[in-house]
Amino acid sequence: MLCELGVEQAFGLIGGANAPFVDALGKSPIQVVHCRHEGGAAFAATEASLACGRPTLVFATTGPGILNALNGLAAARWEGARVILVSGVTSAAQRGRWAAQETSAFTLPPSGIFSEGPVFDYATVVEDPAELENIATRLAVGLLRPQGFVAHLALPIAIQGALRAEYVVVPSVAVSTPSCSAADIVRCRELLLPGRFVIWVGFGARNVGNSLLDLAERAKGTGSNHRVRRKIS
């Protein structure tokens, strides 16, 4: 499923609560990078996503493993990266029984960690392998967002070891992008042509550099004496 979503690199630390998942990662085409700290793994995944334009994966164990990754994942959300955190979580039968590094609603606030909030655009605890089809759809839609997407899938060990009877297929999805009407475009052209204007480029336009350069060059050729003095990366 992760490969179909476009994930090619995974960063993190292995622990007892995510060992089955990391073992499966090692047998997949995904490049696994073992880091010294979950925070560093999250920051590495963020930068890799921004550099290659693809979603990346962070893997972490329970307890401090998840908490250590939050800082880097918050940066991923802020920077517009596309990162999926897959963490271990205490299995249902062990919750509330003081398991080692117990990670559940008994020990951590569920709001914002195991649900949508300031850090995650989408988060869930996977309690049954049958949920993966719906999760795959949600991830596929989210990863198409131009503003970035940060998700958290918490997997109990019992779920990590469960066998799927069938392959999880990621559906083909499409997301409409914002646009303006032809009349609005004509109106903007009428307003800009008579005089000189400045193109102010923000961070959110980092993926449309070629289009912005084309606009600047076209403006320079209108006879309005525009100068192209800007760096777009």
C-alpha positions as CSV (number, residue, x, y, z in Angstrom):
1,M,0.0,0.0,0.0
2,L,2.7,2.5,0.9
3,C,4.6,1.8,-2.3
4,E,1.5,2.5,-4.3
5,L,1.1,5.7,-2.5
6,G,4.5,6.8,-3.8
7,V,6.6,6.2,-0.7
8,E,10.2,5.4,-1.6
9,Q,12.0,6.3,1.7
10,A,11.4,5.5,5.4
11,F,13.2,7.1,8.3
12,G,13.0,6.0,12.0
13,L,14.0,3.7,14.8
14,I,13.0,0.1,15.5
15,G,11.6,-0.9,18.8
16,G,9.7,-3.8,20.3
17,A,6.3,-2.3,19.5
18,N,7.0,-1.7,15.8
19,A,9.4,-4.6,15.0
20,P,7.0,-6.6,12.8
21,F,6.2,-3.5,10.7
22,V,9.9,-2.5,10.3
23,D,10.7,-6.1,9.3
24,A,8.1,-5.9,6.6
25,L,9.5,-2.6,5.5
26,G,12.9,-4.2,5.1
27,K,11.4,-6.7,2.7
28,S,9.8,-4.1,0.6
29,P,11.3,-1.8,-2.2
30,I,11.2,1.1,0.2
31,Q,14.6,2.4,1.3
32,V,14.9,2.2,5.1
33,V,17.1,4.7,6.9
34,H,17.8,4.0,10.6
35,C,18.3,7.2,12.5
36,R,19.6,7.9,16.0
37,H,16.6,9.8,17.2
38,E,12.9,9.9,16.1
39,G,13.1,13.7,16.0
40,G,15.9,13.5,13.5
41,A,14.0,10.9,11.5
42,A,11.0,13.2,11.3
43,F,13.1,16.1,10.1
44,A,14.9,13.9,7.6
45,A,11.6,12.7,6.2
46,T,10.4,16.2,6.0
47,E,13.4,17.5,4.0
48,A,13.4,14.3,1.8
49,S,9.7,14.9,0.9
50,L,10.3,18.6,0.0
51,A,13.4,17.8,-2.0
52,C,12.0,14.9,-4.0
53,G,8.4,16.0,-4.2
54,R,7.2,12.6,-2.9
55,P,5.6,11.3,0.3
56,T,8.0,9.9,2.9
57,L,7.5,7.6,5.9
58,V,8.5,7.9,9.5
59,F,8.4,4.8,11.8
60,A,8.6,5.0,15.6
61,T,7.9,2.7,18.5
62,T,5.5,3.4,21.4
63,G,5.8,6.0,24.2
64,P,8.8,8.3,23.8
65,G,9.2,7.1,20.2
66,I,6.0,8.8,19.1
67,L,6.5,11.9,21.3
68,N,10.1,12.4,20.1
69,A,8.8,12.5,16.5
70,L,6.2,15.2,17.1
71,N,8.5,18.2,16.7
72,G,9.7,17.2,13.3
73,L,6.2,16.3,12.2
74,A,4.9,19.7,13.3
75,A,7.6,21.2,11.1
76,A,6.5,18.9,8.2
77,R,2.9,20.2,8.6
78,W,4.2,23.8,8.7
79,E,6.5,23.4,5.7
80,G,4.0,21.7,3.5
81,A,5.7,18.3,3.3
82,R,3.9,15.0,2.8
83,V,4.9,12.6,5.6
84,I,3.2,9.5,7.0
85,L,4.1,8.4,10.6
86,V,3.5,4.7,11.3
87,S,3.9,4.0,15.0
88,G,3.4,1.2,17.4
89,V,0.6,1.4,19.9
90,T,-0.4,-0.8,22.8
91,S,-2.8,-3.6,21.8
92,A,-6.3,-3.4,23.1
93,A,-6.0,-6.4,25.5
94,Q,-3.0,-4.7,27.2
95,R,-4.4,-1.1,27.5
96,G,-4.7,0.2,31.1
97,R,-2.6,-2.7,32.5
98,W,0.7,-0.8,32.7
99,A,2.4,-2.5,29.8
100,A,6.0,-1.3,29.1
101,Q,5.8,2.1,27.4
102,E,2.0,1.8,27.3
103,T,0.7,4.0,24.5
104,S,-3.1,4.5,24.7
105,A,-5.8,6.9,25.9
106,F,-4.7,5.9,29.5
107,T,-1.2,7.4,29.1
108,L,-1.4,9.9,26.3
109,P,-4.0,12.5,25.3
110,P,-5.8,11.0,22.2
111,S,-6.7,14.4,20.9
112,G,-4.1,15.7,18.5
113,I,-2.0,12.5,18.5
114,F,-4.4,9.8,17.5
115,S,-6.8,12.2,15.8
116,E,-6.6,15.2,13.5
117,G,-5.2,18.4,15.1
118,P,-2.4,20.9,14.9
119,V,0.2,18.3,13.9
120,F,-1.8,15.7,11.8
121,D,-4.1,16.3,8.9
122,Y,-5.3,12.7,9.4
123,A,-4.7,10.2,12.3
124,T,-6.2,6.9,13.3
125,V,-5.5,3.8,15.4
126,V,-5.9,0.8,13.1
127,E,-7.9,-1.9,15.1
128,D,-8.7,-4.2,12.2
129,P,-6.8,-5.0,8.9
130,A,-10.2,-4.5,7.1
131,E,-9.8,-0.8,7.8
132,L,-6.8,-0.5,5.5
133,E,-8.9,-0.1,2.3
134,N,-10.6,3.0,3.7
135,I,-7.4,4.3,5.1
136,A,-5.6,3.9,1.7
137,T,-8.3,6.0,0.1
138,R,-8.0,8.7,2.8
139,L,-4.2,8.8,2.4
140,A,-4.4,8.8,-1.4
141,V,-6.7,11.9,-1.3
142,G,-4.7,13.6,1.3
143,L,-1.4,13.2,-0.5
144,L,-2.8,15.1,-3.5
145,R,-3.2,18.2,-1.4
146,P,-0.9,20.9,-2.8
147,Q,-0.4,22.4,0.7
148,G,1.1,19.2,2.0
149,F,-0.2,16.3,4.2
150,V,0.9,14.8,7.5
151,A,-0.8,11.6,8.7
152,H,-0.4,9.2,11.6
153,L,-1.3,5.5,11.5
154,A,-0.9,3.8,14.9
155,L,-0.6,0.0,14.6
156,P,-1.0,-2.4,17.6
157,I,1.4,-5.3,17.4
158,A,-1.5,-7.7,17.0
159,I,-2.5,-5.8,13.8
160,Q,1.1,-5.6,12.5
161,G,1.3,-9.4,12.6
162,A,-2.1,-10.0,11.1
163,L,-2.1,-11.4,7.6
164,R,-4.2,-9.9,4.9
165,A,-6.2,-12.3,2.8
166,E,-6.1,-9.9,-0.2
167,Y,-3.8,-7.2,-1.4
168,V,-4.7,-3.7,-0.4
169,V,-5.3,-1.7,-3.6
170,V,-4.9,2.1,-3.5
171,P,-7.8,3.5,-5.6
172,S,-7.3,6.1,-8.3
173,V,-8.4,9.5,-6.9
174,A,-8.5,13.0,-8.2
175,V,-8.7,16.3,-6.3
176,S,-10.0,19.5,-8.0
177,T,-7.6,22.4,-7.8
178,P,-8.6,26.0,-7.2
179,S,-9.0,28.1,-10.4
180,C,-10.5,31.3,-11.5
181,S,-12.9,32.0,-14.3
182,A,-11.9,33.2,-17.8
183,A,-13.5,36.6,-17.0
184,D,-11.4,37.0,-13.9
185,I,-8.2,36.2,-15.9
186,V,-9.2,38.8,-18.5
187,R,-9.9,41.4,-15.8
188,C,-6.5,40.8,-14.2
189,R,-4.8,41.2,-17.5
190,E,-6.6,44.5,-18.1
191,L,-5.4,45.8,-14.7
192,L,-1.8,44.7,-15.1
193,L,-1.1,45.7,-18.7
194,P,-1.2,49.5,-18.5
195,G,1.7,49.9,-16.0
196,R,4.5,48.2,-14.2
197,F,3.8,45.6,-11.6
198,V,5.7,43.4,-9.1
199,I,5.3,39.7,-8.8
200,W,5.5,38.8,-5.1
201,V,6.3,35.1,-4.7
202,G,5.5,33.3,-1.5
203,F,6.6,29.9,-0.2
204,G,3.4,28.4,-1.3
205,A,4.3,29.0,-4.9
206,R,7.5,27.0,-4.7
207,N,6.2,24.3,-7.0
208,V,5.1,26.6,-9.9
209,G,8.4,28.4,-10.5
210,N,8.3,27.7,-14.3
211,S,4.8,29.2,-14.6
212,L,5.8,32.3,-12.7
213,L,8.9,32.8,-14.8
214,D,6.8,32.4,-17.9
215,L,4.4,35.1,-16.6
216,A,7.3,37.4,-15.9
217,E,8.8,36.9,-19.3
218,R,5.4,37.5,-21.0
219,A,5.0,40.7,-19.0
220,K,8.4,41.9,-20.1
221,G,7.4,41.4,-23.7
222,T,4.3,43.6,-23.5
223,G,6.2,46.8,-23.9
224,S,5.6,47.8,-20.3
225,N,9.4,47.9,-19.6
226,H,9.2,45.2,-16.9
227,R,12.4,43.8,-15.5
228,V,12.8,40.2,-14.4
229,R,14.8,40.4,-11.2
230,R,13.8,37.6,-8.9
231,K,14.9,34.1,-8.0
232,I,12.3,31.3,-8.1
233,S,13.2,27.9,-6.8
